[in-house]
């Protein structure tokens, strides 16, 4: 089998890696409605970086604190994300901010942290238990740990966002190197 994979790679006919998700979490913003924030709501944006539409009906976006010591907040998704398209998940609002988000594709209630937290995209509607899902969990499509204290990211968490900034993957949200 190893020789066959090497031959396919040499011919430019490589096999797609199952570890690389077609749909990724492209942007996370938890400062919505906070002092100095532009937007009224927190949000998470997904991106379909593949060549085929993806039906996300029954999938969930789940959010918890940086330490993952509390229950995961679950937002159920539905619909299809076309290739090269984004999917906006609106989360909780607060008193600050002046701009409403564009019409979201899904609406949740998570009051996300402005500077740290964990967001995980799953292909199931079952809430995660307290803590982080194990590496290799087949229901996890993508994950982002943001802020220095986040423990459920890929290899390492991102830098901390703020009330005025989000965290975003490179190349308009489509780069996934499995290292937040």
Beta strands, then each sheet from edge to edge (+ up, - down):
strand 1: 23-29
strand 2: 41-48
strand 3: 54-55
strand 4: 60-64
strand 5: 73-76
strand 6: 80-81
strand 7: 86-93
strand 8: 106-107
strand 9: 117-122
strand 10: 140-146
strand 11: 167-168
sheet 1: 8+ 7+ 2- 1+ 11-
sheet 2: 3+ 6-
sheet 3: 5+ 4- 9+ 10-
end
